[in-house]
Amino acid sequence: MNMKKSKKVEMPTNESDVDSEEELNPEKHKESLDKLKKTDPDFYNFLEENDENLLNFDVESGDDDSEKGDEDDDEKVHLPGPLTGDSDESDFEDDSTKSVRGKVTLKMVAQWQNKLQTEGKVKRTTIVTVIKVFNAAMLRATSVDGTSTGEFKVEGSSVFNAVIQMCVLYLPSALKSYLGMEQSGKDPQKCKNFSKLKGPLVAYLKDLLKLLGGVSSENILTVMLKHLHQMSVFVACFTRVSKMALKKLILLWSTGEETVRVLAFLSILRITRNQQTSLLDLVLKAMYMTYVKNSKFVSPGTWPGINFMRRSLVEMFALDLNVSYQYVFLYIRQLAIHLRNAIVVQKVENRQAVYNWQFINSLHLWADLIGATSNKPQLQSLLYPLVMVITNTIKLVPTHQYYPLRFHCAEILINVSKDTNTFIPILPYLAEVLTSYDFNKKHKKVSMKPLDFSCVLRLAKSQLAENGFKDSAIDRVYGLLLEYTANQSHSIAFPDVTLLAILQIKQFLKSCSVANYTKKIRQLLEKIEENSKFIERERAKISFALSEGKMVAAWEASIKAKGTPLLAFYENWSKINKIQKRKRVTKNDEIAGEMPMIKRPKIPDSEEKPETKGPLVLFPSDSEDENLEIEEETSKPKKVKKKVKKPNKTKEVPVNVQDKGDVVQDLSVNDW
């Protein structure tokens, strides 16, 4: 390890060095040092700064072990006094083993911790000692038998936890204090003393990454990621360590829990920004491939993680659009090649290369990126090829089974059209659903609720025979038509753009005899026609030619600011629809069945019901909680064994739910 190399230069503490020092005559040693001071003053100053034991050999050394206890007060790397302390783990010591300089005790950890918190400048020897103790703790955790052959020896979970907590809480600030980063800014490499800490820092960061890879507890992993985020400015100073850290962080970013994902991404972003020229290409490629790999299967449980990865990837690609262009161009071209092969070679495997979640999520990512950077010109030339890929994906297999995929693609096009303020003809793909499928057909199966298209690309033939399919199809067509027309409702060409769609909707209303479907679509038709008449009235007042682009844009901006009837209707509908979506996502009915239930007393028929005074109390006060028996609801409720007293207070008391924050009291070895 790098740590062992630094020992030979900075602190000659191995067994051979100690023996050689004891064999020297103190007077001769002092004469040689005086001679060294005259002949090579630079090397003498280096020894004076890094190892004063060598210079003070003649005076107070001796063989008495008790005198070594004063070395810690003088900021030496050597351990204080007799190697005993208040911890249980320091009862045994093998004097014959000189390679291990001492067992670490809680008292020693407290002393180092106090020195790391000194208001003045922290000394280098303290930082190096703490890093070596952390390495000893890591060797103890990772070795098979729990033994360590280094300078220090960490035994017992209490000492191990204390060492980890000391490094997590106090080492970053001590490093910044020693380097003087407040004066030189945030770049440690510009600090005067940074070269003296290179070796120990690399060793510490490698041990930290090793610990990060072995932690299984989510709480401890969160704490270690927060610490790594603080150390990111030092990680970015070493390219090799940065690549090791990014590899682990990208894995956590794609597979961890919600808090872990966020912390991992923040660390990735910080490290990449500090080394953007050398790391950005590597990070963009690795994160995109990880995103594609982890978006293969979509379910209500995986949607939040996929959405988070997509939004964070957009932020990473937006760091440097000139670098991102070559990757976005390449990946969109790969999608187009897959689509061309599926069109030319009409085989199942070629269609499956396009009609899958990885393909759709990739389209969604690039649409979000181009929409988010619409105010910058670098990626806007890729908008047209992306739209062509999406529209031809819809046309590839335009059957009823792939209506969910059509709706996903239409939603992507609506969002990118809104973000880039670009007209994209989407209405034909939505109105075609109303005219190509016979909604009068009687269903063979009855489903209790509509099918959920959010996590589906292709429907089975059995699902097409259910009434839930038709309900969901009408709902999605209604919602997407309303959203798209509302976004275009301020356009000067709105009556002309929606004319064909209006004719197709009227044709559907004539042919469909299902009242629930015609009622909803007729309402949409009335709103579109109302908005068309509104635009025609406002358009009749203009005095400029339609060829004057700037005047048209100004007129549309004024109409948008003024508001349109269709946009007002869509905003109200959107609020209600979002509330209904949240209810479906949270699954309130299922969650309520798993929550603890307050068991109520069973009153026999023979007994008279007690009189109720005042309003009904749903939740008792804190003082009466002990009279209630709370247990998990099971499939069959058990009989109540304990009689519940009726609360005397009539005032309703809110329930206090304690929020369990991310607090780690103790780091235990058993957690990894």
C-alpha positions in Angstrom: 0.0 0.0 0.0 0.9 3.6 -0.4 0.7 3.9 3.3 3.6 1.6 3.8 5.8 3.5 1.4 5.1 6.7 3.3 6.3 5.2 6.6 9.8 4.8 5.3 10.1 8.5 4.4 8.1 10.2 7.1 8.4 8.1 10.2 11.1 5.5 10.6 9.4 3.4 13.1 10.1 -0.2 11.9 11.9 -2.7 14.0 15.3 -2.3 12.2 15.2 1.5 12.6 14.7 1.2 16.3 17.5 -1.3 16.8 19.9 0.8 14.8 19.1 3.9 16.9 19.8 2.0 20.1 23.3 0.9 18.9 24.4 4.5 18.2 26.5 6.6 20.6 24.5 9.7 21.6 27.5 12.0 21.5 28.6 10.8 18.0 25.1 11.0 16.8 24.8 14.6 17.9 28.1 15.5 16.2 26.9 13.9 13.0 23.7 15.9 13.1 25.5 19.2 13.7 27.6 18.4 10.7 24.5 17.5 8.7 23.0 20.9 9.6 26.0 22.7 8.1 26.4 20.6 5.0 22.8 19.9 4.0 20.4 22.4 5.9 17.4 21.5 3.7 17.5 17.8 4.7 18.1 18.8 8.3 14.9 21.0 8.3 13.0 18.1 6.7 14.1 15.8 9.6 13.3 18.5 12.1 9.8 18.8 10.8 9.0 15.1 10.3 10.9 13.1 12.9 12.2 15.0 15.9 13.0 11.7 17.6 16.0 11.3 15.4 17.3 14.8 16.3 16.6 14.4 20.1 18.2 11.0 20.3 20.8 11.8 22.9 18.7 13.5 25.6 15.6 11.9 26.9 15.3 8.6 25.1 16.5 5.7 27.3 14.9 2.4 27.5 12.3 3.3 30.1 8.9 2.7 28.5 7.2 5.0 30.9 8.9 8.0 29.3 7.4 7.3 25.9 4.1 8.5 27.2 5.1 12.2 26.8 5.5 11.8 23.1 1.8 12.1 22.3 1.7 15.5 24.0 4.5 16.7 21.7 2.4 15.6 18.6 4.5 12.5 17.9 3.1 9.6 15.9 4.0 7.2 18.7 1.3 6.0 21.0 1.0 7.5 24.5 2.4 5.7 27.5 1.7 2.2 28.6 -0.7 0.6 26.0 -3.6 0.2 28.4 -6.8 2.1 28.7 -10.4 2.0 29.9 -11.5 -0.4 27.2 -12.0 -4.1 27.8 -10.1 -4.9 24.6 -6.8 -3.7 25.9 -6.3 -6.3 28.7 -3.9 -8.4 26.7 -0.7 -7.3 25.0 2.0 -9.3 23.4 5.4 -7.5 24.1 7.2 -9.7 21.6 5.4 -8.3 18.6 7.1 -5.0 17.9 5.5 -4.5 14.4 2.2 -3.7 16.1 2.9 -0.5 18.1 -0.1 -0.7 20.3 -3.7 -1.5 20.8 -6.0 1.4 20.2 -8.2 2.3 23.2 -11.2 4.6 23.5 -9.1 7.0 25.6 -6.6 7.3 22.8 -9.3 7.8 20.2 -10.7 10.6 22.4 -7.3 12.3 22.5 -6.9 12.2 18.7 -10.4 13.4 18.4 -9.7 16.5 20.6 -6.5 17.2 18.5 -8.5 17.1 15.3 -10.9 19.7 16.7 -8.2 22.2 17.9 -9.0 25.7 16.8 -5.4 26.3 15.7 -3.7 24.6 12.8 -3.9 20.8 13.0 -0.5 19.1 12.8 0.3 16.7 10.1 1.4 13.9 12.5 -2.1 13.8 14.0 -3.8 13.4 10.6 -1.3 10.7 9.6 -1.9 8.8 12.8 -5.6 9.0 12.5 -5.4 7.7 8.9 -3.2 4.8 10.0 -5.7 3.9 12.8 -8.5 3.9 10.3 -6.4 1.6 8.1 -6.0 -0.7 11.1 -9.7 -0.7 11.7 -10.3 -1.6 8.0 -7.7 -4.5 8.2 -9.5 -5.7 11.3 -12.9 -5.7 9.5 -11.7 -7.2 6.2 -9.2 -9.8 7.4 -10.5 -13.4 7.8 -9.4 -13.8 11.4 -9.8 -10.2 12.4 -6.1 -9.7 13.0 -3.9 -6.8 11.9 -0.2 -6.7 11.1 0.1 -2.9 10.9 1.4 -0.3 13.4 -1.9 -0.1 15.3 -4.3 -2.8 16.4 -8.0 -2.2 16.7 -10.0 -4.7 18.7 -13.6 -4.7 19.8 -16.6 -3.2 18.2 -16.7 -0.1 20.5 -13.2 1.0 19.5 -13.9 0.2 15.9 -17.1 2.3 16.0 -15.2 5.2 17.7 -12.5 5.2 15.1 -14.9 5.3 12.2 -17.0 8.0 13.8 -13.9 10.1 14.5 -12.9 10.0 10.8 -16.4 10.6 9.5 -17.1 13.6 11.8 -13.8 15.4 12.2 -11.2 14.3 9.6 -12.6 16.4 6.6 -12.5 19.7 8.6 -9.1 18.8 10.0 -7.7 18.3 6.5 -9.1 21.6 5.3 -7.7 23.3 8.4 -4.2 21.8 7.9 -4.2 22.7 4.2 -5.6 26.1 4.7 -8.3 25.7 2.1 -10.2 28.7 3.4 -7.4 31.0 2.1 -6.6 29.1 -1.2 -10.2 28.3 -2.2 -11.7 24.9 -2.8 -8.9 23.3 -4.8 -6.6 21.3 -2.4 -3.9 21.0 -5.0 -3.2 24.7 -4.8 -2.4 24.4 -1.1 1.1 24.6 0.1 1.1 21.5 2.2 -0.9 19.2 -0.1 2.2 17.3 -1.3 2.9 16.2 2.3 -0.5 14.5 2.5 -0.7 12.8 -0.9 0.3 9.4 0.2 -1.8 9.2 3.4 -4.8 10.7 1.5 -4.7 8.1 -1.2 -4.5 5.3 1.3 -7.4 6.7 3.3 -9.6 7.2 0.3 -9.0 3.6 -0.9 -9.9 2.3 2.6 -13.0 4.4 2.5 -14.1 3.0 -0.8 -13.4 -0.5 0.4 -15.6 0.2 3.5 -18.3 1.7 1.2 -18.4 -1.5 -0.9 -18.8 -3.8 2.1 -21.6 -1.9 4.0 -25.0 -3.5 3.8 -27.0 -1.3 6.3 -28.8 1.5 4.6 -28.3 3.9 7.5 -24.6 3.4 7.7 -24.3 3.5 3.9 -26.0 6.9 4.0 -23.6 8.2 6.6 -20.6 6.9 4.6 -21.9 8.5 1.4 -22.3 11.9 3.2 -18.7 11.6 4.3 -17.5 10.7 0.8 -19.4 13.7 -0.5 -17.4 15.9 1.9 -14.2 14.1 0.8 -15.1 14.5 -2.9 -12.9 17.5 -3.3 -9.9 15.3 -2.3 -11.1 12.4 -4.4 -11.0 14.5 -7.5 -7.3 15.2 -7.0 -6.4 11.6 -7.9 -7.6 10.3 -11.2 -7.2 6.6 -10.3 -9.0 7.0 -7.0 -11.7 9.0 -8.8 -12.4 6.2 -11.3 -12.6 3.7 -8.5 -15.0 5.9 -6.6 -17.2 6.6 -9.6 -17.5 2.9 -10.4 -19.0 2.2 -6.9 -21.1 5.4 -6.9 -22.7 4.7 -10.3 -23.7 1.2 -9.0 -25.3 2.8 -5.9 -26.9 5.5 -8.0 -28.7 2.8 -10.1 -29.6 0.2 -7.5 -29.7 1.8 -4.0 -32.6 3.1 -1.9 -33.9 6.6 -2.5 -31.6 8.5 -0.1 -28.6 6.4 -1.2 -29.3 7.2 -4.9 -29.4 10.9 -4.2 -26.2 11.0 -2.2 -24.4 8.9 -4.7 -25.5 11.2 -7.5 -24.4 14.3 -5.6 -20.9 12.7 -5.1 -20.7 11.8 -8.8 -21.6 15.3 -9.8 -19.1 16.9 -7.5 -16.2 14.6 -8.5 -17.0 15.0 -12.2 -17.2 18.8 -12.0 -13.7 19.0 -10.4 -12.2 16.8 -13.1 -14.6 17.5 -16.0 -12.1 17.4 -18.8 -10.8 14.0 -17.9 -13.8 12.3 -16.4 -16.9 13.6 -18.1 -16.7 11.3 -21.2 -16.2 8.3 -19.0 -19.0 9.2 -16.6 -21.6 10.0 -19.4 -21.0 6.7 -21.1 -21.0 4.6 -17.9 -24.2 6.3 -16.5 -26.1 5.9 -19.8 -25.2 2.2 -20.1 -26.2 1.7 -16.5 -29.5 3.6 -17.1 -30.4 1.4 -20.1 -29.4 -1.8 -18.2 -31.7 -0.9 -15.2 -34.7 0.3 -17.3 -35.3 -3.1 -18.8 -38.3 -3.9 -16.5 -40.8 -1.3 -15.5 -43.3 -1.6 -12.7 -45.0 0.9 -10.2 -42.1 0.1 -7.8 -39.3 0.8 -10.3 -40.8 3.9 -12.0 -39.5 6.4 -9.3 -35.9 5.0 -9.7 -36.0 5.2 -13.5 -37.4 8.7 -13.4 -34.7 9.8 -11.0 -31.9 8.3 -13.2 -33.3 10.0 -16.2 -33.5 13.4 -14.6 -30.0 13.1 -13.1 -28.6 12.0 -16.5 -30.1 15.0 -18.1 -28.2 17.2 -15.6 -25.0 15.3 -16.3 -25.3 15.7 -20.1 -26.1 19.4 -19.6 -22.7 20.0 -18.0 -21.0 20.3 -21.4 -23.3 20.2 -24.4 -20.4 20.2 -26.8 -19.1 17.0 -25.3 -22.6 15.6 -25.0 -23.5 16.2 -28.6 -21.3 13.3 -29.9 -22.8 10.9 -27.5 -26.4 12.0 -28.0 -25.9 11.8 -31.8 -24.4 8.3 -31.6 -27.1 6.9 -29.3 -30.0 8.4 -31.3 -28.3 6.9 -34.5 -28.2 3.5 -32.8 -31.9 3.7 -32.1 -32.6 4.7 -35.7 -30.6 1.7 -36.9 -32.6 -0.7 -34.8 -35.8 0.9 -36.1 -34.6 0.6 -39.7 -33.8 -3.0 -39.3 -37.2 -3.7 -37.8 -38.9 -1.9 -40.8 -36.8 -3.6 -43.5 -36.6 -7.1 -42.0 -40.1 -8.0 -40.8 -39.1 -10.5 -38.1 -40.2 -10.9 -34.5 -36.7 -10.4 -33.1 -36.2 -7.2 -35.0 -39.5 -5.8 -33.8 -38.6 -6.8 -30.2 -35.4 -4.8 -30.5 -37.6 -1.7 -30.8 -40.7 -2.6 -28.9 -39.2 -2.8 -25.4 -38.8 -0.6 -22.4 -35.1 0.1 -22.9 -35.8 1.6 -26.4 -38.7 3.7 -25.1 -36.8 4.9 -22.0 -33.9 5.9 -24.2 -36.3 8.0 -26.4 -37.7 9.5 -23.2 -34.2 10.5 -22.0 -33.2 12.2 -25.2 -36.5 14.0 -25.5 -36.1 15.3 -21.9 -32.5 16.4 -22.6 -33.3 18.3 -25.8 -36.3 19.9 -24.1 -34.3 20.9 -21.1 -31.6 22.5 -23.3 -34.0 24.2 -25.7 -32.5 27.6 -24.9 -29.1 26.5 -26.2 -28.4 25.6 -29.8 -25.9 22.7 -29.5 -28.5 19.8 -29.4 -31.4 21.4 -31.2 -30.3 20.0 -34.6 -31.0 16.5 -33.1 -34.7 17.2 -32.5 -35.9 16.4 -36.0 -34.2 12.9 -36.2 -35.5 12.1 -32.7 -39.1 13.0 -33.7 -38.8 10.9 -36.8 -37.6 7.9 -34.8 -40.5 8.3 -32.4 -43.2 8.7 -35.0 -41.9 5.7 -37.1 -41.9 3.7 -33.9 -45.6 4.3 -33.6 -46.1 3.3 -37.3 -44.0 0.1 -37.1 -46.9 -2.1 -35.8 -50.0 0.0 -35.6 -52.3 -2.7 -34.1 -54.6 -2.6 -31.1 -52.2 -4.6 -28.9 -49.6 -1.8 -29.1 -51.9 1.0 -28.1 -50.1 1.5 -24.8 -46.8 2.0 -26.6 -48.5 4.5 -29.0 -49.7 6.5 -25.9 -46.2 6.5 -24.4 -44.7 7.8 -27.6 -47.4 10.4 -28.0 -46.8 11.6 -24.5 -43.0 12.0 -25.2 -43.8 14.0 -28.4 -46.3 16.3 -26.5 -43.7 17.0 -23.8 -40.8 17.8 -26.3 -43.2 19.9 -28.4 -44.1 21.9 -25.3 -40.6 22.3 -24.0 -39.0 23.3 -27.4 -42.1 25.3 -28.6 -42.1 23.3 -31.8 -45.1 22.2 -33.7 -45.2 18.4 -34.0 -48.3 16.8 -35.8 -49.5 14.4 -33.0 -53.3 14.6 -33.5 -53.5 12.0 -36.3 -51.9 9.3 -34.1 -54.4 9.9 -31.3 -57.5 10.3 -33.5 -56.7 7.2 -35.3 -57.4 5.1 -32.2 -61.0 6.4 -32.2 -61.6 5.5 -35.9 -59.6 2.2 -36.2 -61.1 0.3 -33.3 -64.7 -0.7 -32.9 -65.7 0.5 -29.4 -69.3 -0.9 -30.0 -67.9 -4.4 -29.8 -69.2 -6.3 -26.8 -66.6 -7.4 -24.4 -66.2 -11.0 -23.4 -64.8 -10.4 -20.0 -65.7 -7.9 -17.3 -62.9 -6.2 -15.3 -63.5 -4.3 -12.1 -61.3 -1.3 -13.0 -59.7 0.1 -16.2 -56.3 -1.4 -17.3 -53.2 0.6 -16.2 -51.2 1.4 -19.3 -48.4 3.2 -17.4 -46.3 0.1 -17.1 -47.4 -1.8 -20.2 -46.3 -1.6 -23.8 -48.2 -4.5 -25.3 -51.5 -6.0 -24.4 -52.4 -9.7 -24.4 -55.4 -10.9 -26.5 -57.3 -11.7 -23.4 -56.9 -8.2 -22.2 -58.3 -6.8 -25.4 -61.5 -8.7 -24.7 -62.1 -6.9 -21.4 -64.2 -3.8 -21.0 -61.3 -2.3 -19.0 -59.3 -2.1 -22.2 -61.8 0.2 -23.9 -62.3 2.3 -20.8 -58.5 2.9 -20.5 -58.1 3.6 -24.2 -60.8 6.2 -24.2 -59.4 7.8 -21.0 -55.9 8.0 -22.5 -57.1 9.4 -25.8 -59.2 12.0 -24.0 -56.3 13.0 -21.7 -53.6 13.2 -24.5 -55.9 15.0 -26.9 -56.8 17.5 -24.2 -53.2 18.1 -23.2 -51.9 18.6 -26.7 -54.8 20.9 -27.9 -54.4 22.9 -24.6 -50.7 23.4 -25.4 -51.5 24.6 -28.9 -54.6 26.6 -27.9 -52.9 30.0 -28.2 -51.6 29.2 -31.7 -52.8 31.4 -34.5 -53.3 28.3 -36.6 -55.3 26.4 -34.0 -58.6 26.2 -36.0 -56.7 24.8 -39.0 -54.6 22.4 -37.1 -57.5 20.8 -35.3 -59.9 20.6 -38.3 -59.1 17.1 -39.3 -59.2 15.8 -35.7 -62.6 17.4 -35.2 -63.9 15.6 -38.3 -62.5 12.2 -37.0 -64.0 12.9 -33.5 -67.4 13.6 -35.1 -67.2 10.4 -37.1 -66.5 8.5 -33.9 -69.5 10.1 -32.1 -71.8 9.0 -35.0 -70.6 5.4 -35.0 -70.2 4.8 -31.3 -73.3 3.9 -29.3 -71.7 3.6 -25.8 -73.0 6.5 -23.8 -70.0 6.7 -21.4 -67.5 7.1 -24.2 -69.5 9.5 -26.4 -70.3 11.7 -23.4 -66.6 12.2 -22.6 -65.4 12.7 -26.2 -68.3 15.0 -27.0 -67.3 17.2 -24.1 -63.8 17.4 -25.5 -65.1 18.2 -29.0 -67.2 21.1 -27.6 -64.1 22.6 -25.8 -62.0 22.3 -28.9 -64.6 24.0 -31.1 -65.1 26.7 -28.5 -61.4 27.5 -28.5 -61.4 27.5 -32.3 -64.1 30.1 -32.4 -62.2 32.2 -29.8 -59.0 32.1 -31.9 -61.0 33.0 -35.0 -62.5 36.0 -33.3 -59.2 37.2 -32.1 -57.6 36.5 -35.5 -60.2 38.6 -37.2 -58.9 41.7 -35.3 -55.3 41.5 -36.6 -53.9 43.9 -39.2 -50.6 42.2 -40.1 -49.8 39.5 -42.6 -49.3 35.9 -41.5 -45.8 35.9 -43.1 -44.6 38.4 -40.5 -43.1 35.9 -38.0 -42.3 38.3 -35.2 -45.7 39.9 -35.2 -47.3 36.4 -35.2 -45.1 35.3 -32.2 -46.0 38.5 -30.3 -49.7 38.0 -31.0 -49.5 34.3 -29.8 -47.6 35.4 -26.6 -50.3 37.9 -25.8 -53.1 35.4 -26.3 -51.2 32.9 -24.1 -50.8 35.5 -21.4 -54.5 36.4 -21.7 -55.6 32.8 -21.4 -57.8 30.6 -23.6 -60.9 28.7 -22.7 -59.4 25.3 -23.5 -56.3 26.0 -21.4 -58.4 27.0 -18.4 -60.5 23.8 -18.7 -57.3 21.7 -19.0 -55.7 23.2 -15.9 -58.8 22.3 -13.8 -59.0 18.8 -15.3 -55.2 18.3 -14.6 -55.5 19.1 -10.9 -58.3 16.5 -10.5 -56.4 13.9 -12.6 -53.2 14.3 -10.5 -55.1 13.7 -7.3 -56.6 10.5 -8.7 -53.1 9.4 -10.0 -51.6 9.9 -6.5 -54.4 7.8 -5.0 -53.7 4.9 -7.5 -49.9 5.1 -7.0 -50.1 5.1 -3.2 -52.7 2.3 -3.1 -54.5 3.7 -0.1 -56.8 0.7 0.3 -53.9 -1.8 0.3 -51.8 0.3 2.7 -54.7 0.7 5.1 -55.0 -3.1 5.3 -51.4 -3.4 6.5 -51.4 -0.6 9.1 -51.8 -1.3 12.8 -55.5 -1.5 13.8 -57.0 -0.4 17.1 -59.2 -3.2 18.3 -62.5 -2.1 19.7 -64.3 -3.9 22.5 -67.1 -6.3 21.5 -70.3 -5.3 23.4 -72.6 -8.2 24.2 -76.2 -7.8 23.1 -77.5 -8.2 26.6 -75.6 -5.2 27.9 -76.9 -1.8 27.3 -74.9 0.5 25.2 -73.3 3.3 27.2 -74.4 6.8 26.5 -72.1 8.9 24.3 -71.5 12.4 25.3 -70.0 14.9 22.9 -68.4 14.2 19.5 -66.9 10.8 18.6 -63.2 10.6 19.5 -61.3 8.8 16.8 -57.9 8.8 18.6 -57.4 8.8 22.4 -55.0 11.1 24.2 -51.5 10.0 25.1 -52.4 9.2 28.7 -55.0 6.7 27.6 -52.8 4.8 25.1 -51.9 2.2 27.6 -55.6 1.1 27.7 -55.6 0.2 24.0 -54.4 -3.0 22.5 -52.7 -2.3 19.2 -51.6 -5.1 17.0 -51.1 -5.9 13.3 -54.2 -6.7 11.3 -54.3 -10.2 10.2 -56.6 -12.0 7.8 -58.9 -13.1 10.7 -59.3 -10.7 13.6 -58.8 -12.2 17.0 -61.2 -11.8 19.9 -60.5 -9.0 22.2 -59.2 -10.2 25.5 -58.8 -6.9 27.2 -61.7 -4.6 27.9 -61.1 -1.1 26.6 -62.1 1.8 28.8 -64.0 4.6 27.1 -62.0 7.8 26.9 -63.4 10.6 29.1 -62.1 13.5 27.1 -64.3 14.6 24.2 -61.7 16.8 22.6 -60.1 15.1 19.6 -56.3 14.9 20.0 -54.1 14.6 16.9 -51.7 11.7 16.7 -48.1 12.6 17.0 -46.0 10.7 14.6 -42.3 10.8 15.3 -40.2 11.1 12.2 -37.3 8.8 12.5 -34.5 10.7 10.9 -31.3 9.4 9.5 -29.4 9.1 12.8 -26.7 6.5 13.3 -25.8 6.2 16.9 -23.4 3.3 16.6 -21.5 1.7 13.8 -21.4 -2.0 14.3 -19.2 -4.5 12.6 -22.2 -6.8 12.2 -23.7 -4.3 9.7 -21.3 -5.3 7.0 
